[in-house]
Amino acid sequence: MDLSKLLLESSNYMYEYAIKKCGSDFVDEKHGCVWYHSVWQYLRILNCVSSPQWHEEFYSESLKNALKNNNEAKILISGTADYSMLHLIVTEVSNLSIKTTITILDKCETPLEICKWYVKNYETYINNNSNLNNLITFEFVQKDILLLDAAQKYDIICADAFLTRFDRYSAKSILLKWKNHLKSNGRIITTIRIHENETKSLLSATMNILNFNNKVKSRYSEFIKRNGSFPITEDLLLFLSNRYIIKMHSNAIGNKDEIIQLFNECDLTIDIATTSYVEGEVNPTEYLQIVAIKQ
């Protein structure tokens, strides 16, 4: 199923879920995450925010390599804004026809609800492929990753741009937790934003806010010209997107070598560590794409 069509169908549902269900999340434990989750899929439609699809080739190839010798697998999605990572995994599992349990874990109820929506609405595809209906089992867990039952073990843990929600010390705690939840030779597949050489000032922060809002407004206009309508009005979108970019923060946890060192300190063996530039939310942004193995 076309992901862009799914986003158009579900964005209003996610907005409503966020207003009703958002509480505390790693992205904002003090004030809550409604500002983040309520606008997320609207911005995804316009490709204005980071998503696993910015690294689709990396995730697809890494999942194929991790699954190719398996008859069945257990996969954990550790933190997710919506169902974008789930969609990538479901696509690869269905192509490989591997019996899989996918556990979606998040501290906030909203992304879990929109993933449940995805599973229900993906049934059209499942019904056209009866084998897939027997292949995949979905589990939804609302919990802090650090409180996850230690007995749960996975072949693969996937997380997109998750570690920069934390400072370097806390990111190491997350990595150690992931390692403890991996089976022997299990893999972490993730991306991490690199903040090297970024300058911070009141002027640069203000310019970033203005540039992001202009980007959203421009892409909204282009979308209307092509499609005739958008799920919400321009005024509401600009209000939500302005609130998002003011509050959104990504932590610097090191350059490429420092991030690799962090994995090594957790006794995780690096299999892949490649850098990739994406358009970024405001400016072109460098990410480290990592596959790490628990030996």
Salt bridges, closest charged atoms under 4 A:
ASP25 OD2 - HIS37 NE2 3.75
ASP28 OD1 - HIS31 ND1 3.62
GLU29 OE2 - LYS107 NZ 2.49
GLU61 OE2 - LYS64 NZ 3.52
GLU109 OE2 - LYS21 NZ 3.50
GLU113 OE2 - LYS116 NZ 3.59
ASP155 OD2 - LYS183 NZ 3.32
GLU198 OE2 - ARG193 NH2 2.96
GLU265 OE1 - LYS172 NZ 3.33
ASP271 OD2 - ARG187 NH1 3.51
GLU279 OE2 - LYS215 NZ 2.85
GLU279 OE2 - ARG219 NH2 3.14
